[in-house]
Amino acid sequence: MLRVLAPLFKHIVVTPFESDRAVAPEELDTFIKAEFPKVKTSVAIDPTHALELAQAATPVDGLILTAGSFYLAGEMRKLAGGQASVAR
């Protein structure tokens, strides 16, 4: 999924999330920098920090996408105050 999505973004924020299948954010950061050098990356310490970084890097009319886990997406939606939109 990352190989498909990464080239579409200017900035990607990676964060740890409690899951047996999760990849360490530092590993994702290293991979993105090696494979997609034009994409800026940030490593967050937790999902709250990830949302703060994403909001700071996103223009008012921009889009923040959560990918990788439905559980993480649910957590991010809670942190965003339940705000979510679906592209059609």
PyMOL commands that set and color helices and strands:
alter all, ss='L'
color gray80, all
select helices_A, chain A and resi 2-8+25-35+47-57+70-79
alter helices_A, ss='H'
color red, helices_A
select strands_A, chain A and resi 11-14+40-43
alter strands_A, ss='S'
color yellow, strands_A
deselect
rebuild
show_as cartoon
